[in-house]
Amino acid sequence: MSHSLPRRSFLKIGGLGVAGLALPQLLKAEDAAGIRSSRKSVILIYLVGGAPHQDMFDLKPDAPREIAGPWRPIATNVNGIQIGEAFPKLARMMDKLVVVRSLVGNQADHDAIQVFNGHHPRRPKPTGGWPQFGSTVARLQGPTDRATPPFISLCYTCTHGPYNEPGPGFLGMAAAPFRPMGPSRNDMILQGVNVDRLADRRTLLRSFDNIRREVDVNGTLHGMDHFTEQAFGLLTSSRLAEALDLSREDRRIVDRYGTGNPAVMMDGNGAPRVPQSMLMARRLIEAGARVVTLNYSKWDWHGGFGAEGRADNTIFTREREDFPIFDNCVSALVEDLHVRGLSDDCTVIVMGEFGRTPRISERVGRDHWPQVNSALLAGGGMRTGQVIGATDRIAGEAVARPVTFGELYATLYHNLGIDVNTATISDLTGRPQYLVEDNAQAMRELI
């Protein structure tokens, strides 16, 4: 098998170096900046379309039926904390979780931007737009391991554009995520090697070996500086390929997470319901990624109570279908991080773009509701086993400890070792920009 190696295109593939600095230049810049490695990391799970908080983590069983819905709360392993009965596995590990019931300042539209960068899309923004969280972290901290990009996106491309990640903003494409999944698989194309062949590890490694062999024969690396050689080593390393190859995982662990079909997009324009993405995220964190993002299923369910008051229309049908799978894979991820000794270093956050209406209507079920939302967190060395905030009797407004997106993101940055009071990133005009809105600070309850 013959491989031509145009050096320039080879070293600029994917999200590792395009429309700006090539990868060798990025490595050189990081070295000059004295960037140090850290094993702290974040897995961000986006529930596409906005999940129903009052049917999951903030149930109101004493409210009227058209508000309470069909689900009832169950006790957890933390005294005094209850969550929805559809989540028994999460209930049994509540001591490892944090539920935020009072997330305010949510956007009103279907748009992933606030979930991925913490900034409200209606507020003024710098030219080029705010970079998403992983891009900022990659710029500030660089890679922990030269064989693994610092920011990897496992998000599938949604046909509804606003559901997709907003991108690197004013940091430019050099700070874009490495994307080995979905229609953007071209990021993994390298001289005949693409993500479709990752399941066949032997073929993958043989292709890499062929490239290396030709380089050695042709003397391509001769005369390259240290950083170019380092970049070549990253791009031909098998470590990333191995992390993405779930056939290398213990079959019992794969079964514990569960699997779904990536080709089946929920409701046509959401993300596929693919539990194995959470396992792949854990494997990428172990391989050295700092931030892994993924989108999971489609949660914009509408349709209310059916004939004779039965809760059998779209929203509750989908809840009965999706909730148990979500309970299984999220609990598997949290459990896995603890078993593997990663829970102190890896933060998990799960959220959608807004909550849902308290009242269930016949036509739209639970509609979009920006007034309050819930989020689920785990790991990161945080003080877990608690609920933060509270809503009123119909889960419609925050009545205690309102939490902002700025505070959530300040906490994520804190867990990575980034001080939001001092850290800045320069926009396109060279002006330094702070990372979170309104001088937000990390949540005191968690650190």
LOVO-654361 format. One record per residue (C-alpha): x, y, z. Coordinates in steps of 0.2 Angstrom, whole numbers, padded with zeros to 4 digits, always signed. Example, Ala and Ser with C-alpha at 12.3 -4.5 7.8 and 13.67 -1.06 7.14 Angstrom:
// residues 2
+0062-0022+0039 +0068-0005+0036 
// end
This chain:
// residues 447
+0000+0000+0000 +0008+0016-0006 +0006+0033+0004 +0011+0050-0002 +0014+0061+0012 +0011+0080+0008 +0019+0087+0025 +0008+0102+0025 -0009+0094+0024 -0004+0080+0035 +0001+0091+0049 -0015+0101+0047 -0028+0088+0047 -0044+0089+0057 -0046+0101+0072 -0028+0100+0076 -0022+0114+0066 -0032+0123+0052 -0035+0141+0047 -0022+0147+0058 -0007+0139+0067 -0002+0122+0061 +0000+0109+0074 +0019+0111+0076 +0017+0129+0079 +0004+0126+0092 +0016+0114+0101 +0030+0127+0100 +0018+0141+0107 +0013+0130+0121 +0031+0126+0125 +0035+0145+0125 +0020+0149+0136 +0026+0136+0149 +0010+0126+0149 +0011+0112+0161 +0001+0096+0161 -0013+0092+0173 -0024+0076+0173 -0040+0086+0178 -0054+0084+0165 -0073+0087+0161 -0086+0076+0152 -0100+0088+0147 -0116+0079+0142 -0129+0089+0132 -0147+0083+0133 -0153+0090+0116 -0169+0099+0116 -0171+0102+0135 -0176+0088+0147 -0191+0089+0159 -0184+0093+0176 -0200+0090+0185 -0201+0072+0179 -0183+0068+0183 -0175+0077+0197 -0187+0090+0204 -0204+0080+0206 -0219+0089+0214 -0230+0074+0219 -0242+0085+0229 -0246+0097+0214 -0262+0095+0204 -0261+0080+0191 -0259+0091+0176 -0243+0098+0184 -0236+0083+0193 -0238+0071+0179 -0238+0052+0181 -0221+0049+0189 -0218+0048+0208 -0202+0052+0218 -0192+0038+0226 -0179+0039+0241 -0161+0039+0237 -0146+0033+0247 -0144+0050+0254 -0157+0054+0268 -0170+0067+0263 -0166+0067+0245 -0178+0060+0232 -0178+0059+0213 -0189+0052+0200 -0194+0033+0201 -0188+0030+0183 -0170+0032+0190 -0167+0019+0203 -0149+0016+0199 -0145+0035+0200 -0155+0035+0217 -0144+0021+0224 -0128+0032+0220 -0135+0049+0226 -0120+0051+0237 -0109+0052+0222 -0121+0065+0213 -0126+0083+0214 -0143+0089+0208 -0145+0108+0205 -0163+0111+0205 -0162+0130+0203 -0153+0134+0187 -0159+0151+0181 -0155+0163+0166 -0158+0149+0153 -0161+0154+0135 -0178+0153+0128 -0174+0145+0111 -0168+0128+0105 -0149+0132+0105 -0134+0123+0111 -0123+0138+0113 -0126+0142+0132 -0124+0124+0137 -0107+0123+0128 -0100+0140+0133 -0110+0146+0148 -0114+0163+0139 -0132+0169+0136 -0134+0170+0117 -0144+0186+0119 -0130+0196+0127 -0117+0206+0118 -0103+0196+0113 -0085+0199+0105 -0083+0199+0087 -0082+0180+0081 -0092+0175+0096 -0088+0166+0113 -0077+0150+0111 -0085+0135+0118 -0079+0128+0135 -0067+0115+0128 -0059+0127+0116 -0055+0139+0130 -0048+0125+0141 -0037+0119+0126 -0030+0136+0123 -0026+0139+0141 -0020+0122+0146 -0015+0113+0131 -0014+0094+0130 -0010+0083+0145 -0002+0070+0133 +0005+0074+0115 -0004+0058+0109 -0021+0065+0113 -0030+0081+0108 -0035+0091+0124 -0053+0094+0117 -0063+0080+0109 -0081+0081+0103 -0091+0065+0102 -0106+0076+0097 -0116+0070+0082 -0121+0083+0069 -0140+0087+0071 -0150+0093+0056 -0157+0107+0067 -0142+0118+0066 -0144+0127+0083 -0143+0110+0092 -0124+0109+0086 -0109+0115+0096 -0106+0133+0093 -0088+0131+0089 -0071+0140+0094 -0078+0157+0092 -0064+0171+0092 -0051+0158+0096 -0052+0152+0078 -0052+0135+0071 -0035+0130+0078 -0045+0129+0095 -0059+0118+0087 -0063+0101+0094 -0056+0085+0087 -0071+0076+0080 -0070+0058+0077 -0088+0054+0076 -0104+0057+0065 -0104+0066+0048 -0088+0075+0053 -0077+0060+0051 -0066+0068+0039 -0057+0074+0054 -0050+0056+0057 -0045+0054+0038 -0027+0051+0037 -0020+0042+0021 -0034+0030+0020 -0037+0028+0039 -0054+0034+0045 -0065+0031+0059 -0075+0018+0051 -0060+0007+0052 -0056+0010+0070 -0066-0006+0075 -0052-0016+0065 -0037-0011+0076 -0025-0021+0066 -0029-0013+0050 -0028+0004+0058 -0011+0001+0066 -0005-0007+0050 -0009+0009+0041 +0000+0019+0053 +0015+0008+0052 +0015+0009+0033 +0015+0028+0035 +0029+0028+0047 +0039+0015+0036 +0038+0027+0021 +0043+0042+0031 +0058+0032+0037 +0063+0027+0020 +0060+0044+0012 +0068+0053+0026 +0053+0064+0027 +0057+0069+0045 +0075+0073+0041 +0077+0091+0045 +0060+0094+0054 +0062+0103+0070 +0057+0096+0087 +0039+0102+0086 +0036+0095+0069 +0042+0078+0074 +0031+0079+0090 +0016+0083+0079 +0020+0069+0068 +0021+0057+0083 +0004+0064+0089 -0005+0061+0072 +0002+0043+0070 +0000+0038+0088 -0011+0023+0091 -0017+0029+0108 -0031+0039+0101 -0037+0025+0090 -0036+0013+0104 -0047+0024+0115 -0060+0025+0102 -0060+0006+0099 -0073-0001+0110 -0069-0018+0105 -0054-0017+0117 -0066-0014+0132 -0071-0027+0143 -0088-0034+0136 -0096-0033+0153 -0092-0015+0154 -0099-0011+0137 -0115-0021+0142 -0116-0011+0158 -0117+0006+0148 -0128-0001+0134 -0127+0002+0116 -0138+0012+0103 -0138+0014+0085 -0129+0030+0079 -0138+0031+0063 -0155+0033+0072 -0158+0051+0075 -0171+0054+0088 -0186+0063+0081 -0176+0066+0065 -0167+0081+0070 -0159+0078+0087 -0145+0067+0092 -0145+0048+0092 -0148+0039+0108 -0130+0031+0110 -0126+0026+0128 -0109+0020+0122 -0103+0038+0119 -0102+0039+0138 -0090+0024+0139 -0080+0032+0124 -0079+0048+0134 -0072+0039+0149 -0059+0030+0138 -0054+0047+0130 -0052+0055+0147 -0040+0040+0152 -0031+0043+0136 -0027+0061+0141 -0041+0072+0134 -0045+0087+0145 -0063+0090+0139 -0075+0078+0130 -0092+0084+0125 -0106+0073+0119 -0124+0075+0114 -0137+0062+0120 -0154+0059+0112 -0168+0071+0109 -0178+0078+0124 -0190+0090+0115 -0205+0080+0118 -0223+0087+0116 -0240+0080+0118 -0250+0079+0134 -0262+0067+0142 -0271+0055+0130 -0289+0049+0130 -0298+0047+0146 -0283+0056+0155 -0271+0042+0151 -0253+0048+0151 -0249+0039+0134 -0245+0053+0122 -0228+0058+0115 -0220+0065+0131 -0224+0051+0143 -0221+0038+0130 -0204+0044+0126 -0200+0047+0145 -0204+0028+0148 -0193+0024+0134 -0178+0035+0137 -0178+0037+0156 -0172+0019+0160 -0158+0020+0147 -0152+0037+0153 -0152+0030+0171 -0142+0015+0166 -0128+0024+0156 -0126+0039+0167 -0125+0028+0182 -0113+0017+0173 -0101+0032+0169 -0101+0038+0187 -0098+0021+0194 -0084+0018+0181 -0075+0034+0186 -0076+0029+0204 -0070+0011+0201 -0056+0017+0190 -0050+0030+0202 -0055+0045+0191 -0069+0053+0201 -0058+0066+0210 -0050+0072+0193 -0065+0070+0181 -0080+0081+0183 -0096+0076+0174 -0110+0088+0170 -0127+0084+0162 -0139+0097+0156 -0150+0104+0142 -0154+0121+0136 -0169+0125+0147 -0182+0116+0158 -0200+0112+0154 -0217+0120+0158 -0225+0115+0174 -0242+0113+0167 -0245+0099+0155 -0256+0104+0140 -0265+0093+0128 -0257+0100+0113 -0239+0103+0118 -0236+0093+0134 -0222+0101+0143 -0217+0116+0133 -0200+0126+0133 -0197+0134+0150 -0182+0146+0152 -0187+0152+0170 -0178+0137+0179 -0169+0121+0174 -0160+0107+0183 -0142+0100+0180 -0133+0084+0187 -0115+0084+0192 -0103+0071+0198 -0085+0068+0202 -0072+0082+0201 -0067+0080+0219 -0083+0090+0223 -0094+0088+0239 -0107+0077+0232 -0123+0069+0240 -0133+0085+0240 -0146+0095+0231 -0143+0113+0228 -0157+0126+0226 -0176+0123+0226 -0191+0128+0216 -0209+0133+0220 -0223+0120+0222 -0225+0118+0204 -0206+0118+0199 -0209+0134+0189 -0197+0146+0198 -0182+0146+0209 -0186+0150+0227 -0170+0146+0235 -0152+0148+0230 -0153+0152+0211 -0138+0146+0201 -0132+0154+0186 -0123+0147+0171 -0108+0157+0175 -0107+0149+0192 -0108+0132+0184 -0094+0136+0172 -0084+0144+0186 -0085+0128+0195 -0080+0118+0180 -0065+0129+0177 -0060+0128+0196 -0061+0109+0195 -0048+0110+0181 -0037+0122+0191 -0041+0137+0181 -0044+0153+0191 -0058+0163+0183 -0053+0179+0193 -0036+0180+0184 -0037+0169+0168 -0041+0178+0152 -0041+0174+0133 -0038+0187+0120 -0052+0191+0107 -0049+0196+0089 -0044+0214+0094 -0031+0208+0106 -0042+0213+0121 -0042+0200+0136 -0059+0193+0140 -0063+0184+0156 -0071+0167+0155 -0088+0169+0164 -0101+0182+0165 -0105+0194+0179 -0089+0190+0189 -0097+0173+0193 -0088+0162+0206 -0086+0143+0208 -0101+0136+0219 -0096+0137+0237 -0107+0122+0241 -0096+0111+0230 -0078+0116+0233 
// end
